[in-house]
Amino acid sequence: MKKAFVTGITGQDGSYLAELLLAKGYEVHGLIRRASTFNTRRIDHLYTDPHEPDKRLFLHYGDLTDGSRLVTLLAAIQPEEVYHLAAQSHVRVSFDEPEYTGDTTGMGTTRLLEAIRMIGLNCRFYQASSSEMFGASPPPQNELTPFYPRSPYGAAKVYGYWMTRNYREAYDLFAVNGILFNHESPRRGETFVTRKITRAVARIKLGLEKRVYLGNLDARRDWGYAPEYVEGMWRMLQHHQPDDYVVATGTSYSVRDFVSLAFQHAGLDWEEHVDYDQRYERPTEVDSLVGDASKAQVELGWKAEVHVPDLVRIMVDADLAALTEED
């Protein structure tokens, strides 16, 4: 039975990846941070009693700022695959907490890679790189597009990208960078703009609130569906040689487009409910991100099937159903 180690297992991508790996027969070990409140909501449905003999999901306390703990865990678990998804991943927040973002999102990657090297772990390593690394480089962006990050988050991800490349080339580690463009789902955090929009639509539709406040409506993004993107992660580690891949839909929608589609799906006029708030603007904006995932399609057989109109419907319907259940 293959073992996988997943950082960020309690996040959107981590939860979908855990589902995928368990369905494929893996034993899955996840890294979680100690907190005074439960923070495993996205994976609670995967939990089994630790006394069960066939248990295949195990959670371990640890933190990306604690390199010695990463060494201890990896040495004990001996996973064949390591998926590094954990990070301070909110772009706007990274401007408020640039040092912390660099320490976790950037240096955290180095600590994990160095732990693998120190113990001589024979594994395949996945680094969650980001389209935010491209920043101001004009679209469409692919694996050869120059990086021009426009946020502390993007800059930290560039560092993690190059450290992954360096460990691959210096130590012959099977290490890949998955350069994922924006990917969403009903499990997306509520402070991310897509989920903020769909949750607000549901609450407005049910009469729980009247307005939602947003920042830049003109920014254009390539939005995909998270469960499909974690399949791309897995395929990268099954390939015969390590490489770096863009994962994207190749389509472009503005935040305004997303807003319009979400409110329209609920039978509402978005202009009656959306207000502008400058606080949600970034000091430096990324105007347009559109990915070219042709390399992933040719080499991995991966292609996005869910595009923004369907994605919006999935998310709005899920938020409506969740709020209805609460009542």
N, C-alpha and C positions, 0 to 999 in steps of 0.2 A: 504494500500500500504506500503510495507516494505521500510525502509530508510537505505541506506548504506553510510558510510563515508570512503573515500579512500584517504590516503596520497600517494603522488607520482603518482597522476592521469595523469600527463602529460608525464610520462615515458612509455617505451614499455609495461610493464605489466599493468600499470594503464589504458592505453588506451584500451587494449583488455578486461580488467576486466570491465571497464565502459560499453563497448559495450554489454558484456554478461549480466550484471545486468540490463541494460535498456531493453534488449530483454526479460528478465524475468519479467518485469513490475515494477522494483524497482524505487524509487526516489533516485538519486545518488548525493551526495555532495562530491566535491573534494577539497583538500587542494593544493593551488599553492603559490609559492613564488613571491613576488613583484619584477619585473624587469623593466628596462627601455625599453626593447624590448619585443615583443610578444614571449611567450614560450609555446604556447598551440597547436603547429602544429599537434601533433598526435591525438588531440581530436577535432580539428576544425570541422570535418565532423559531430560531434555529437551535435554541438552548435545549440540552438534554441533561438529566440528572447525572452528576459526576460519578454516581455509583453504578450507572448502567454499564454493562460490559462492552457494548458496541458503540460507546460514545466516540465521536470523531471530531468534535469541536472543543478546543481548549483555549482559555483566555489567560493571559499572563500580564501582570502589572509591569510597567516599564515606561520609559520616556526617551525621546530622541536626544535629550540633553545629557543622558547618562550612558556614556559609552561602555562602561564596565558591565552594566546590566545587559546590554545588547550582546556582549561577548559571552556572558554566562548563559543567557537564554539560547543563543544559537548553538553553543557547544553542547548544551543538554538536549535540544530538540533534534539537531542534525537534519534540517529540512533539505529536500532536493530543489525546492523552488522558494525564492524570497520575493515577495511583492511589496515594494516600498511606496505606499500611498499616503502616509501620514504627513501633514504639513500644517502650518498656519496658512490656509488657502484662500482667505478672503482678501481680494485685491485692495479694496478701499481701506480695510483695517490695516493693511500692511503699511500704509502711509502714517498711521497713528502709532504703529509698533514696528518700526523698521528693524531695530536691533533684535527683538525677539523673533521676527520673521526670518532674519538672516541666520539666527542660531538654530532654529528648528528646521525650516524649509531648506536652507543651504547646508549648514554644518551637520545637521542630522543625517543627511545622505552620506557625508564623509564618514561619520561615526559608524554607520551601518556597513559601509563598504570595508572600512578598516577592520571591523570586527570579523567579517568574513575572511579577510586576508590573514589576520593574526592567527585564527584557529585552523586555517587551511581547509575551510569548509568547501566541499565540492558541490556547488549549487548553481542554479541559474537565477540571475538577479534582474528584476524589473524595476526601473526608475520611472515614476510618474512625472514626466516632463509636461510642459504646458504651452499652449498656443500664445500665452502672454509673453513668452520669450521673444516672439516676433515683434510685438509692440507696434512701432511705427513703420516697419517694413511693409511696403504695399502688397495687397493681395493679388492673386492667390499665393498662399505660402505652402512650401513643401520642405523636404528634408535638406535642400540646398539653399534655402532662403536665409540671408544673414539675420542674426538676432539683433534686436534694437528694443530692449525692454523699457517700459515706461512706468514701472512701479517697483518698489522694494521686493514685492512678491516675484515679479518677472525676473528681476536681477538675481534673486536667490535661486530661482529655478534654472537660470543659465549656469550658475555655479555648479548646481547639482548635476546638470546635464554633462558638463565638461569633466567633472570628477568621475562620473560613470564611464565616459569615454576613456579617460586616463587609466582607470583601473582595468578596463577591458584590454587596453593596449600594453600596459606596463606589466600586468600580472596574469594575462591570458584568462581573465575571468569572463564567463559567459554573462555579459551584462548588456542590457538593451535599454534604450530610451523610448518610451511611448509618448510621442508628442500629441497629446489629446486636445482637440478643440472643445469648446464648451459642450457639456453633456448634462442633461437634466432628467428629472423624474419626480414622482410624488415624494421621494425620500430626500430631495434636495433640501438643504438648510433653509429655514424661513427668512434669513436675512439676505439670501442671494436673489437677484432681481426677478428671475423667472418665477421662483416659488413665491416670492413676495406678491407678485402680480396675481398668480392663480389663486392663492389663498385669499387675497383681498377680493377677488371676483366672487368667490364662494361666499364670503362673509357679507358682501354687499347684496348678493342675490338672496340671501336668507334674512336680510334685514338686520344684521348684527352690526354693521357699520355703514358709513355713507361715502367715505373718501379714502384714497390712497395717495401717498406722496412719493414721487419719484424724481430722479435726477435727469441725466442726459438721455433723451428719447431718440437721438439721432445715431447713436453708436450702433454699428452693424456687427452681428456675430453669426457664426456657423454653429447652430445648436443641434445636437443629436440626442439620442436616447441612451441613458447610462447603461442599462442591461446589455445593449449591443456592444458598447465600448469595452466592457470588462471581458467579453469574449475575445476582442482584439488583443487585450493584454495577455490572455492565456495563450493565444496562438503565437505570439511573439516568442514565448518561452518554449514552444514546441518545435520551432523552426530549427533547421539543421545547423545554422550559424547565427551568432548574435549580430544584430544591426539595429538601426534606429528607424522608427516609422511614424509618420503622421497618420492620425485617425480622425476623420472628419466626414461631413456629409457633402461638402462642396457647394453648399447653398448659403445664401446671405439674406438675413432678415434684420431689420432695425428693431430696437426696443419698442418703438412705436408700433411696428407691425405685430409684435408679440402681444402687446397690450390690446390692440384692436381685435385680433383673433380671439383672445381670451374672453373679452367682454362680449363679443359677438356670439360666441358659443353659448353664453349664459343669457342671451337675449337682452343685453344691456348696451347702452351707448357710452363708450369709454370717456368721451369728452365731458360727460356730466359728472364723472367721479374721480378724475385724475388731476392732481395739482402738482406743480413743480416745487422742489425744495433744493436750494443750492447746496445744502449740506451733503447731499448724496453725489455731488460731482467729485471727480478725482482731480488732484492738482495737475496731473498730466494724463491726458485721455488717450486711449487706443481707439482710433476711429473705425477700423474695419479689419476683421479677421475672417478669412475664408480659406479653408484647408483643401489641399490637393492630396487625396489619399490613394492615388493610383498605384503607388508602390506597394501599399498594404494589400490592395486588391489583387495585384499580380503575384506577389510573393507569398501572401498569407491566405488568399482567398476570402478576405474580409471586405464587406461592403455595407454601408449603412442602408437600412430599409425604412426606418421611421424618420420622417422629416417634420418640420415645425408645425404645420397644420394638425397632423395627428398627435404630435407631442403635446400641443396645447390642450387638445381634447382629453388626452389621458390624464394630464395634471389637473385640469379644472374639475373633471368628473371625480377624481380621487379626493380632491379637497372638499367638494360638495358632499360626497359620501361620508367622509370622516366627520364633518361638522354635523351632518344629519344623525349619525350614530351617537354623537355626544349628547344630542338632545334626547 
